[in-house]
Amino acid sequence: MRVLLTGLSHHTAPVEVREKLAFSEPTLPAALDTLRGLPGVDEALILSTCNRVEVTVAVGDQPGSEQRLIEFLSVHSGFEPAWLAAHLYHFQDRDAIRHLFRVAASLDSMVLGEPQILGQMKAAYAEAKAHGAVNGFLDAVMTRAFSVAKRVRSETEIGKSAVSVSYAAVELARQIFGNLMSTRVLLIGAGKMSELAARHLHRSGCAKIYVTNRTLARAEEVAEAVDGEVIPYDTFHARLPEIDIVVASSGATDYLLRKDEVRRVLSTRRSRPMFLIDIAVPRNIEPAVNELEHAFLYDIDDLGSAVAENRKARQKEAREAEQIIEEEIRRLDERLRAREVTPAIVELQQRLERLAQSEMERLRPKFGVLSPQQEEALAQYTRSLMNKVAHGPITELRRAASHSDPHRVIEIIRRVFRIEDSGNG
């Protein structure tokens, strides 16, 4: 059994191509049926996220399988096969398994070490398994991929450092306030980056998130996403004394918060610290605010520097993760090879047992009446003889499985013991 993987990702295709190939959840069962209907395909799995679409199949030695996967994706997306092929990558066997392990461990993600992809892979696997599209070979590969991802998480620190601006802001907030459970957050502007920061803060357990924006509908949309509350844009200044964390990402062309105003707010707060995150370009908060005691102001460049350092740290952890993956590939390879020879071993044992039974029945009339002890001794002698005959071929099969391609050895043993004709006795 072989494993083939064909797909594209943020590395090879722009979003306008990726979105055309994406599979919605309702379309997956039919797509899996189509894949399994292709010549030689025994099992199939489809992973579809915003950053990648990958089709993985377990196949026999049917020629042309890679081209059929391209045509499958072409029909689904509406792109011409030749045009689409320029954006696709293809992996086979060991390389395909390595790629699956790397994806599960988030070594191939846009954000190195992010945990979301593992959940997406598990969901894709569960869907394929529930539909009967994964049931043997791919089952073993995917189960091992999830174990590898868990090992990478537990044995390295690849996911410890923030590598997105929004998440870096949350880590800095923790350094200032410690526990964020009692903090109140104000989003000034409701852009995508501030929404991401708000989502991180919400998951971190902030007590309350307020949103203000010139466009009320957008403020309401973001507030709903984080269980927050909208503050009218022309009144947010009056609410600043109760705010611990300000995330500013407005499209304003001038400062919305200046040093003198923040000084007055801090006086009202009686020196309780205030964390201000300015991720707007141009900036929303006067840089001089950072000169005030108990005010902690970080702009997009400050956060970017923290992210860059953290990316370097993750790259170091990624090298350790790659070593873990290579070790796990060797283990899985040995296990899969052993699985390949197991049917041949069972068939050999069954063939020898049938031969022994046939010879016993042929010679039985010559023995006359045997006592129970003689019956047991004769049966034990037969089993011992068959085990000795089988020992050499079985040892050779296992040796071939662990050191080389076992198929040639399997074929020789089948011919020598006429296993293919075992039904003829």
FENTABEL-V404755 format. One record per helix or strand of 3 or more residues. SS is the DSSP state (h for helix, s for strand). FROM is the first residue (numbers start at 0). LEN is the number of residues. If there is no record, write none. Layout:
ss=SS from=FROM len=LEN
ss=SS from=FROM len=LEN
This chain:
ss=s from=1 len=8
ss=h from=14 len=7
ss=h from=24 len=12
ss=s from=40 len=8
ss=s from=51 len=8
ss=h from=64 len=13
ss=h from=80 len=5
ss=s from=88 len=4
ss=h from=92 len=12
ss=h from=115 len=15
ss=h from=136 len=19
ss=h from=164 len=13
ss=s from=183 len=5
ss=h from=191 len=12
ss=s from=207 len=5
ss=h from=215 len=10
ss=h from=232 len=10
ss=s from=244 len=4
ss=h from=258 len=10
ss=s from=273 len=5
ss=h from=286 len=5
ss=s from=294 len=5
ss=h from=299 len=68
ss=h from=371 len=32
ss=h from=406 len=10
ss=h from=418 len=6
